[in-house]
Every structure is written in structure tokens, then in C-alpha cells.
Amino acid sequence: MLLKEIKKKATMPSNGFPFQLPVIKEFKSIGLQKPVTIFVGDNGSGKSTLLEAIAYQSNHILVSGETMDIDDTFDAARKLAPHLQLSWSFKSKDGFFFRSEDFTSFMKKTRETRQDLEKDYREIKARDPNSLEALPYARNLGELKNLYGDGLEYQSHGESFLSLFQARMKGKGLYVLDEPETPLSPLKQLSLISLIKEMVEQGSQFIIATHSPMIMAMPNAAIYQIVEGSMEEVAFEEVEHVRVMKDFLDAPERFIKHL
Ligand SMILES: Nc1ncnc2c1ncn2[C@@H]1O[C@H](COP(=O)(O)OP(=O)(O)OP(=O)(O)O)[C@@H](O)[C@H]1O
């Protein structure tokens, strides 16, 4: 394990967002004994708020490589993070925070970078086909191609999500993922589970907020369920999402006739 414990300091304010959220008020500490920690809970239970603060306090790097410092949507994380005490076995500098909103801007940035490099490369070659000045542009274009193939933008939304994870994840990193299942079909969620399993085998650790029962079934995972502000470790079969989804799939008509 890289991150061993997340503990709330005694001095946290009790008023104003995010401090007045029930889950933040009641949170004391969790020990991370498994390589995958999963937060589940209803919409609005505070999963993202807590996850963002953990990510901010750990290394505050986004999937794009940018810092969480420049984005005002992380104001609450910036306020809450100093009140969380993280204990490490080994503080890795690798890893990132991922939420699906940042994916679109990362795709846009990658596309613009590639287009700029291609334009500069073409201009230099047109001026002088043998110019050494073109070499760094060719090298950077080659690196982008190695990482993402011909371009994430030529893949479907779900495919490019997975390619991004495959390109950006490596061993011994701490990955904090907020609802990574968002655009993924059930089969692609299995591919994500397989990728996470592979990364765990290489010494990585994951903290994930999810609504997906498939992700919750991940091997080597501890599931913490938030109900009315209290956070408790539960078995997979006890998670509300899992029970509701299972009952629904067993007999959808039973649910739908009551709507
Ligand atoms: N800037 C803000 N100011 C005040 N309240 C906020 C702010 N941002 C979020 N909230 C509230 O905090 C609560 C927790 O939000 P959060 O996004 O952490 O929930 P969540 O469990 O991740 O939900 P979901 O599953 O829908 O993503 C919600 O009720 C939300 O409306």
C-alpha cells in the first residue's frame, strides 16, 4: 500500500461548504488495507467532495498532468484538504485525479498540441527539407502517437477513456478516480477492471467513487458506503446499489409498474 490512512484533523471548521456536509462532519479516519478503496453512496452524499480533497492532499495532479490549483471547481477540495492527514508507506509522485469533466478538456488540449506540432513541422520542412530544427517536432509527434495512437479524438468516447487510462497509468501510482465508469459499456467496464487489476499487480493503489456494481465487484477492494453521513465498510452483497440493481434485473416489470 502507498497510502495507509486518511484521518481528519481535530481542528476542522464545522460551518460552510464543504465542512457542513454530513459525511465530512462525521468522517474520522479510514485505514487503507487493500489496494482498491471504493466509495459508494447516493447522489449528493459527498463522495466527490471527499475524493477531491484526498486527491488534492496527495499530489493534486489531474489526468492531464496539470495541477488542481488553477481550477476554481476545486475550491472546496483546497479548503478541506489541509484538514485531512494522510499517512504513507511510500509517497509516490506518480498518479492522478480523474473526473470525466476533465477528460474533454484534456482531449481538446491533446488535439491542439498535435495540430500545432504538425503545423510547425510542415512549415519547417517546407522552408528547408533537411533542417535539423524539425527533429524535436518529429520526436514529440512520435511520442504522442506512441501514447495515444493516431489520436484519441478518432476513437469513441468510451474507447478514448480507456486508451487514456492505458496511456497514463503505470505501476506504483496513486490513482483517484471519480466515476470512471461514466461512458463505458459493461464489457468496457470489464476492460477497466482488468487494467486496474494489472496496475495493482504493479504496485499501484486506487481510490474510486462509483455507482457501478461491476466496479464494486473489483477484486482486492474495500467498499465504504455512505448512508446519511456515516461511512461504513460493507461487503459487496450489502451495497445498496448492488441489491437494487440485482432485484431490478431479476424482475424489471416489478419496479416499473410502480413508477
Ligand atoms: N460549491 C458548493 N456549494 C455548496 N454545496 C455544494 C457545492 N458543491 C456541491 N455541493 C453539494 O454538496 C453535496 C455533495 O456533493 P458531491 O458532488 O460531493 O456528491 P456525490 O456523492 O459525489 O454525488 P454524485 O454521486 O451525484 O456525483 C451535494 O448535495 C451538492 O449539492
The ligand as an SDF file (V2000), in Angstrom:
LIG
                    3D

 31 33  0  0  0  0  0  0  0  0999 V2000
  -19.8790   24.6030   -4.1810 N   0  0  0  0  0  0  0  0  0  0  0  0
  -20.8580   24.0500   -3.4730 C   0  0  0  0  0  0  0  0  0  0  0  0
  -21.5070   24.7740   -2.5510 N   0  0  0  0  0  0  0  0  0  0  0  0
  -22.4870   24.2200   -1.7970 C   0  0  0  0  0  0  0  0  0  0  0  0
  -22.8750   22.9280   -1.9110 N   0  0  0  0  0  0  0  0  0  0  0  0
  -22.2660   22.1680   -2.8330 C   0  0  0  0  0  0  0  0  0  0  0  0
  -21.2300   22.6780   -3.6560 C   0  0  0  0  0  0  0  0  0  0  0  0
  -20.7860   21.6680   -4.4530 N   0  0  0  0  0  0  0  0  0  0  0  0
  -21.5300   20.5800   -4.1340 C   0  0  0  0  0  0  0  0  0  0  0  0
  -22.4100   20.8880   -3.1680 N   0  0  0  0  0  0  0  0  0  0  0  0
  -23.3470   19.9480   -2.5290 C   0  0  0  0  0  0  0  0  0  0  0  0
  -22.6160   19.0120   -1.7600 O   0  0  0  0  0  0  0  0  0  0  0  0
  -23.2610   17.7410   -1.7740 C   0  0  0  0  0  0  0  0  0  0  0  0
  -22.2560   16.6660   -2.0900 C   0  0  0  0  0  0  0  0  0  0  0  0
  -21.8400   16.8020   -3.4460 O   0  0  0  0  0  0  0  0  0  0  0  0
  -20.8680   15.7380   -4.1130 P   0  0  0  0  0  0  0  0  0  0  0  0
  -20.6770   16.1540   -5.5310 O   0  0  0  0  0  0  0  0  0  0  0  0
  -19.6760   15.5520   -3.2730 O   0  0  0  0  0  0  0  0  0  0  0  0
  -21.7730   14.4090   -4.0600 O   0  0  0  0  0  0  0  0  0  0  0  0
  -21.5540   12.9950   -4.7300 P   0  0  0  0  0  0  0  0  0  0  0  0
  -21.8000   11.9690   -3.6800 O   0  0  0  0  0  0  0  0  0  0  0  0
  -20.2550   12.9420   -5.4250 O   0  0  0  0  0  0  0  0  0  0  0  0
  -22.7450   12.9630   -5.7920 O   0  0  0  0  0  0  0  0  0  0  0  0
  -22.8570   12.2450   -7.2330 P   0  0  0  0  0  0  0  0  0  0  0  0
  -22.9600   10.7770   -6.9650 O   0  0  0  0  0  0  0  0  0  0  0  0
  -24.1290   12.8090   -7.7750 O   0  0  0  0  0  0  0  0  0  0  0  0
  -21.6530   12.6300   -8.0310 O   0  0  0  0  0  0  0  0  0  0  0  0
  -24.4050   17.8580   -2.7820 C   0  0  0  0  0  0  0  0  0  0  0  0
  -25.6180   17.9920   -2.0810 O   0  0  0  0  0  0  0  0  0  0  0  0
  -24.0950   19.1150   -3.5580 C   0  0  0  0  0  0  0  0  0  0  0  0
  -25.2550   19.7500   -3.9720 O   0  0  0  0  0  0  0  0  0  0  0  0
  1  2  1  0
  2  3  1  0
  2  7  2  0
  3  4  2  0
  4  5  1  0
  5  6  2  0
  6  7  1  0
  6 10  1  0
  7  8  1  0
  8  9  2  0
  9 10  1  0
 10 11  1  0
 11 12  1  0
 11 30  1  0
 12 13  1  0
 13 14  1  0
 13 28  1  0
 14 15  1  0
 15 16  1  0
 16 17  2  0
 16 18  1  0
 16 19  1  0
 19 20  1  0
 20 21  2  0
 20 22  1  0
 20 23  1  0
 23 24  1  0
 24 25  2  0
 24 26  1  0
 24 27  1  0
 28 29  1  0
 28 30  1  0
 30 31  1  0
M  END
$$$$
